[in-house]
Every structure is written in structure tokens, then in C-alpha cells.
Amino acid sequence: MIYSKLCGTGSYLPEKVLTNHELATMVDTNHEWIMSRTGISERHIAANDEYTCDLAEKAARIALDAAGVNANEIDLVIVATTTADQVFPSTACLLQERLGISGPPAFDVQAVCAGFMFALDVADKFIRTGSAKCALVVGAETFSRIIDWTDRRTCILFGDGGGAVVLKADNEPGVYSTHLHSDGRHKDLLCVPSGVSRNYQSVLDGNAFTTMEGGEVFKWAVKGMADLVEETLEANQMTKDDLDWLIPHQANVRIINAVGKRAGVDPDKVITTVGHHGNTSAASVPLALDESIRNGKIKTGQLVLMEGFGGGFTWGSALLRV
């Protein structure tokens, strides 16, 4: 039987850092208020001439290097993003060209903050069916471009970044299972209500911003991700004791803590990195994964459950041994 196995990770955060103290000069807020509600002290913001594909490329090159894989070995490129550089071609095609890859399929996946989990699921299925042998999966966002920086309900939360993984076909299980869900009934609770086909004038006017009903999103995110822990472990006939690490979507500390508590996971097993990069949407999970591997927290052979929750609503998980 063929499995997909993680063989390299990478991440990148833009150089520009926006602290809570700096935010307090832009909007009615302060460091203590933001920390008490989100646990976020700073976020990284892409430069004016820095785009989603730039972040994706930097994270991808680090992941390829970590995996010891040449770009010409990659036979599938998937980029999860809500903030594509262009309407088309896809950011994945732009990244493919940057990396000098020609021929294999490259495409974007859009499931907002759950996007990386959806992209990982697709890549895993490509490899399991023999359609690909070596996949590059990236989550990258310049989310700051769709944030109203006068709206303190949203601007305190989000930042920019990129994270990437390389998956290769293997005879031993790496990715045990993936689990995806969506529920469009809640589409208005977290969204950008403008696009190319609808409300296009808002895009032209530069007013295509994220809107969010924070209380409702909090409730659904906690329930969705806590339920995913149980669903994922049950599907693999495992228990929470088998789990070494849980990496929830890095939305804010209150959601992360609530997910761990509701799911019954030991707080010491829950990875939290959101404090220094904010909610980077599709990039948040691979960012947290890469950081935790590089700082030695997550070790080879350990069992990790990753999960994301985003607008749509969309939510998904993956259980893997690193």
C-alpha cells in the first residue's frame, strides 16, 4: 500500500513587524486589550512590493532544502490561499514557474483558514492513488491586503506568512488520514463580501475587506476543531494518549485553549505560535508545524494532529507521523 510521508517543512514571515503598540496608534486599542483577548503581541506584514507568491516561494525553497528534494522531482504543486496574486493564473502556477518546474499539475485551493488542510488532503490522495510521487503543498497569505485597518475587531488578529511541506510516496504510513467538512449556511459569519463577479465595485474602490461575527465564529471554531480531534483519532482507532502534539489553526489563544480543553487534550501537547505572527489563515498550520520541528519541540517519529477552521465554514484535520 502507498502512503504519503512528510519529508520536509519550511516557513517564511515578512520582515516588517507590526506590534500591538504600533496598532494602538492606528485604531482604538492597546497592547493589554489585544493580549487579553487574543494572545497576539505582533504580526508580520508583507512589504508593498511583496506578494503571496513571494512568501510561498521562500517557504517552499526552505521545505525543499529540508527534504533534500530538487524542484525537478516535484510532480504536484498545490497552494492554499485566499489572497492570490492574480485572478489567474493560479498562485501555484506562478510558484511552479519560479521554481523551474514544468509539466506537472499545479493549482490553488481556497478554503480560507482551513485551506492548508484541504490542500494536504488532495495531495495525500494524489500520492495514495499513484498519481503523484512527490508533492509540494504550500499555505501562503497576504491577508493584510483584505483587512480594514480601522476595524479593531479584525485588524488585531491577522498577519501575513507562508508555510510549506514536501510529501513523498512511502511504504510506511506518514499521513494516516484526513478529514474535511464544510457548511455554507454560515457563509456570512466570516467572509469578504466582494469579488470579481459580485460587488466588484468594492474591489475597484479598495474596500474588499474581511468581516467577522467574532462570537459566533469562536463558538463554531471551537466545536468544529474539538469534534475533529475525536473524529480523527476514532477513525484511526487511537486515543488522546497516543497523540504527541495537537496543532490547531492559529487563530487566537482563546480559541486554541478552548479547543484543547473541550477535546480533552493535555495543554502541554497543544502547539501555540500565534503570539508572534497572528492569524495567517492558510499559512498558520504549516508555520506552526515548521517552527515546532525546527525548535526541536516536535521530534521525528511523533504523532501530530493538525487542524484548521475557516470561513465558509470550512474545517479539516490530518493525522500524521513526522
C-alpha positions as CSV (number, residue, x, y, z in Angstrom):
1,M,0.0,0.0,0.0
2,I,1.2,3.5,-0.8
3,Y,1.2,6.3,1.8
4,S,2.3,9.9,1.7
5,K,5.0,10.8,4.2
6,L,6.3,14.2,5.4
7,C,9.9,14.7,4.4
8,G,10.5,18.4,4.7
9,T,8.9,21.6,6.1
10,G,9.6,25.3,5.6
11,S,8.1,28.7,6.5
12,Y,8.6,32.4,6.0
13,L,7.4,35.6,7.7
14,P,7.8,39.0,6.1
15,E,10.4,41.3,7.7
16,K,8.0,44.0,8.6
17,V,6.6,43.5,12.1
18,L,3.5,45.4,13.4
19,T,3.3,45.3,17.2
20,N,0.3,45.9,19.3
21,H,1.8,49.2,20.4
22,E,2.0,50.4,16.8
23,L,-1.5,49.2,16.2
24,A,-2.7,51.4,19.1
25,T,-1.6,54.5,17.1
26,M,-3.8,53.4,14.2
27,V,-7.0,52.2,15.9
28,D,-8.7,52.5,19.3
29,T,-7.0,49.6,21.1
30,N,-4.0,48.9,23.3
31,H,-1.5,46.1,23.9
32,E,-3.1,44.8,27.1
33,W,-6.6,44.6,25.5
34,I,-5.3,42.7,22.5
35,M,-3.2,40.3,24.6
36,S,-6.1,39.5,26.9
37,R,-8.4,38.6,24.1
38,T,-6.1,37.1,21.5
39,G,-2.7,36.3,23.0
40,I,-1.2,38.1,19.9
41,S,1.6,40.6,20.5
42,E,2.7,41.2,16.9
43,R,2.1,40.2,13.3
44,H,4.2,40.3,10.2
45,I,3.1,42.4,7.2
46,A,4.2,42.0,3.6
47,A,6.0,44.9,2.1
48,N,4.3,46.9,-0.7
49,D,6.2,45.0,-3.3
50,E,5.9,41.6,-1.7
51,Y,3.2,39.3,-2.8
52,T,1.7,35.9,-1.9
53,C,3.8,34.1,-4.4
54,D,6.9,35.6,-2.9
55,L,6.0,34.2,0.6
56,A,5.1,30.9,-1.0
57,E,8.4,30.7,-2.8
58,K,10.5,31.4,0.2
59,A,8.7,28.8,2.3
60,A,8.8,26.3,-0.5
61,R,12.5,26.6,-1.1
62,I,13.2,26.0,2.6
63,A,11.0,23.0,2.6
64,L,12.6,21.5,-0.5
65,D,16.0,22.0,1.1
66,A,14.9,20.3,4.3
67,A,13.5,17.4,2.3
68,G,16.7,17.1,0.2
69,V,14.5,17.3,-2.9
70,N,15.3,19.0,-6.2
71,A,12.5,21.1,-7.7
72,N,12.5,18.8,-10.8
73,E,11.5,15.9,-8.6
74,I,8.2,17.6,-7.7
75,D,5.3,16.2,-9.7
76,L,2.4,18.1,-7.9
77,V,2.2,21.7,-6.6
78,I,-0.8,22.8,-4.6
79,V,-1.1,26.3,-3.0
80,A,-3.7,27.1,-0.4
81,T,-4.5,30.8,-0.4
82,T,-7.3,33.3,-0.2
83,T,-5.2,36.1,-1.4
84,A,-4.0,35.0,-4.8
85,D,-1.6,37.3,-6.7
86,Q,-3.9,37.3,-9.7
87,V,-7.3,36.2,-10.7
88,F,-5.4,33.8,-13.0
89,P,-3.1,32.0,-13.5
90,S,-3.2,30.4,-10.1
91,T,-0.5,31.2,-7.5
92,A,0.6,27.6,-7.8
93,C,1.3,28.1,-11.5
94,L,3.3,31.3,-10.6
95,L,5.2,29.4,-8.0
96,Q,5.8,26.4,-10.3
97,E,7.4,28.8,-12.8
98,R,9.6,30.4,-10.1
99,L,10.9,27.0,-9.0
100,G,11.6,25.9,-12.6
101,I,9.1,23.1,-12.6
102,S,7.4,22.4,-15.9
103,G,4.6,20.0,-16.7
104,P,3.2,18.5,-13.5
105,P,-0.3,19.8,-12.3
106,A,-0.3,23.0,-10.2
107,F,-3.4,24.6,-8.8
108,D,-4.8,26.6,-5.9
109,V,-7.2,25.5,-3.2
110,Q,-9.4,28.1,-1.5
111,A,-10.8,27.2,1.9
112,V,-9.5,30.2,3.8
113,C,-8.0,29.2,7.2
114,A,-8.7,25.5,6.6
115,G,-7.1,25.8,3.2
116,F,-3.8,24.0,4.0
117,M,-5.8,21.0,5.4
118,F,-7.8,20.8,2.2
119,A,-4.6,21.1,0.1
120,L,-2.9,18.4,2.2
121,D,-5.9,16.1,1.8
122,V,-5.8,16.5,-2.0
123,A,-2.0,15.9,-2.2
124,D,-2.3,12.8,0.1
125,K,-5.0,11.3,-2.2
126,F,-2.8,12.0,-5.3
127,I,0.0,10.1,-3.8
128,R,-2.1,7.3,-2.4
129,T,-3.6,6.6,-5.8
130,G,-0.2,6.7,-7.5
131,S,-1.0,9.9,-9.4
132,A,2.0,11.7,-7.8
133,K,5.1,10.6,-6.0
134,C,6.4,13.9,-4.6
135,A,4.1,16.8,-3.8
136,L,4.8,20.4,-2.7
137,V,1.9,21.7,-0.6
138,V,2.0,25.4,0.4
139,G,-0.2,27.7,2.5
140,A,0.5,31.4,1.9
141,E,-1.3,34.6,2.5
142,T,-1.0,38.3,2.3
143,F,-4.1,38.7,4.4
144,S,-3.2,42.2,5.4
145,R,-4.5,43.3,1.9
146,I,-8.1,42.3,2.8
147,I,-8.1,43.8,6.3
148,D,-9.8,47.1,7.2
149,W,-7.1,48.6,9.4
150,T,-9.7,50.9,11.1
151,D,-11.7,47.9,12.3
152,R,-10.3,46.7,15.6
153,R,-12.4,43.5,15.5
154,T,-10.3,42.2,12.7
155,C,-7.1,44.2,12.3
156,I,-5.7,43.0,15.6
157,L,-5.9,39.3,14.5
158,F,-4.4,38.8,11.1
159,G,-0.9,38.8,9.6
160,D,1.0,37.5,6.5
161,G,3.1,34.5,6.1
162,G,3.9,31.3,4.2
163,G,4.4,27.6,5.2
164,A,5.2,24.6,3.1
165,V,5.6,20.8,3.3
166,V,7.0,18.2,0.9
167,L,5.2,14.9,0.8
168,K,6.7,11.7,-0.8
169,A,5.3,8.3,-1.5
170,D,6.3,5.7,1.0
171,N,5.5,2.2,2.1
172,E,5.1,3.3,5.8
173,P,2.3,5.5,7.0
174,G,3.1,9.2,7.3
175,V,-0.3,10.7,6.8
176,Y,-2.7,8.3,8.5
177,S,-5.9,10.1,7.5
178,T,-7.5,13.4,6.6
179,H,-11.0,14.7,7.4
180,L,-12.7,17.6,5.7
181,H,-16.0,19.4,6.3
182,S,-17.9,22.5,5.0
183,D,-21.2,24.2,5.9
184,G,-22.2,27.1,3.6
185,R,-25.1,28.0,5.9
186,H,-22.7,30.1,7.9
187,K,-21.2,31.9,4.9
188,D,-21.9,35.4,6.2
189,L,-20.3,35.0,9.7
190,L,-16.8,35.2,8.3
191,C,-16.3,36.5,4.8
192,V,-15.1,39.1,2.3
193,P,-18.5,40.0,0.7
194,S,-16.9,41.2,-2.6
195,G,-15.3,39.6,-5.6
196,V,-14.9,39.6,-9.3
197,S,-18.4,38.5,-10.1
198,R,-20.2,40.2,-7.2
199,N,-19.8,43.6,-5.6
200,Y,-16.9,44.2,-7.9
201,Q,-17.0,48.0,-7.4
202,S,-15.9,47.4,-3.8
203,V,-12.8,45.7,-5.1
204,L,-12.1,48.6,-7.5
205,D,-12.6,51.1,-4.6
206,G,-10.2,49.2,-2.4
207,N,-12.9,48.3,0.1
208,A,-12.9,44.5,-0.2
209,F,-12.3,43.7,3.5
210,T,-12.8,40.8,5.9
211,T,-16.0,40.9,8.0
212,M,-16.5,38.7,11.0
213,E,-19.1,38.0,13.7
214,G,-16.5,37.1,16.3
215,G,-18.7,35.5,19.0
216,E,-20.3,33.1,16.5
217,V,-17.1,32.3,14.8
218,F,-15.5,31.5,18.1
219,K,-18.3,29.1,19.1
220,W,-18.3,27.2,15.8
221,A,-14.5,27.1,15.5
222,V,-14.1,25.6,19.0
223,K,-16.8,23.0,18.4
224,G,-15.6,22.1,14.9
225,M,-12.0,21.6,15.8
226,A,-12.7,19.8,19.1
227,D,-15.0,17.4,17.3
228,L,-12.3,16.8,14.6
229,V,-9.9,15.6,17.3
230,E,-12.4,12.9,18.3
231,E,-13.3,12.0,14.7
232,T,-9.7,11.7,13.6
233,L,-8.5,9.6,16.5
234,E,-11.6,7.4,16.3
235,A,-11.0,6.8,12.6
236,N,-7.5,5.5,13.3
237,Q,-8.5,3.5,16.5
238,M,-6.3,5.7,18.6
239,T,-6.8,7.7,21.8
240,K,-5.6,11.1,23.1
241,D,-2.8,9.2,24.9
242,D,-1.4,8.2,21.6
243,L,-1.2,11.8,20.4
244,D,2.1,13.6,20.9
245,W,1.0,17.0,19.6
246,L,-2.1,18.9,18.5
247,I,-1.6,21.9,16.2
248,P,-4.9,23.8,15.9
249,H,-5.4,26.6,13.5
250,Q,-3.5,29.6,15.0
251,A,-6.4,32.0,15.2
252,N,-6.0,33.3,18.7
253,V,-5.0,31.9,22.1
254,R,-8.5,31.8,23.4
255,I,-9.8,29.6,20.6
256,I,-6.6,27.3,20.8
257,N,-7.0,26.9,24.6
258,A,-10.7,26.2,24.3
259,V,-10.2,23.6,21.6
260,G,-7.7,21.8,23.7
261,K,-9.9,21.9,26.8
262,R,-13.1,20.8,25.0
263,A,-11.2,18.0,23.2
264,G,-9.6,16.8,26.4
265,V,-6.0,17.2,25.2
266,D,-3.3,17.9,27.7
267,P,-2.4,21.6,27.4
268,D,1.3,20.7,27.2
269,K,0.6,18.8,24.0
270,V,-1.1,21.8,22.2
271,I,1.2,23.9,19.9
272,T,0.8,27.7,20.1
273,T,2.8,30.0,17.9
274,V,0.1,32.7,17.1
275,G,1.5,35.2,19.6
276,H,4.3,36.4,17.3
277,H,2.7,36.1,13.9
278,G,-1.1,36.4,14.3
279,N,-3.7,34.6,12.3
280,T,-2.0,33.9,8.9
281,S,-5.0,32.0,7.6
282,A,-3.9,29.1,5.3
283,A,-0.3,29.6,6.4
284,S,-0.9,29.2,10.1
285,V,-0.8,25.4,10.5
286,P,2.3,24.8,8.3
287,L,4.0,27.8,10.0
288,A,3.4,26.3,13.4
289,L,4.5,22.8,12.2
290,D,7.7,24.1,10.7
291,E,8.6,26.2,13.7
292,S,8.0,23.4,16.2
293,I,10.1,20.9,14.2
294,R,13.0,23.4,13.8
295,N,13.0,24.3,17.5
296,G,13.1,20.7,18.5
297,K,9.7,20.5,20.1
298,I,8.2,18.1,17.5
299,K,10.6,15.2,17.0
300,T,10.9,12.6,14.3
301,G,8.5,9.7,14.8
302,Q,6.0,11.6,16.9
303,L,2.2,11.6,16.2
304,V,0.8,15.0,15.3
305,L,-2.8,16.0,14.7
306,M,-3.2,19.3,12.6
307,E,-6.5,21.1,12.1
308,G,-7.8,24.3,10.6
309,F,-11.1,26.2,10.6
310,G,-12.1,28.9,8.2
311,G,-14.8,31.0,6.5
312,G,-17.4,29.1,4.6
313,F,-17.4,27.5,7.2
314,T,-14.7,25.0,6.3
315,W,-12.8,22.8,8.7
316,G,-10.4,19.9,8.4
317,S,-7.7,17.8,10.0
318,A,-4.8,15.5,9.3
319,L,-3.1,12.9,11.5
320,L,0.5,12.2,10.6
321,R,3.7,10.8,12.0
322,V,6.6,13.2,11.3
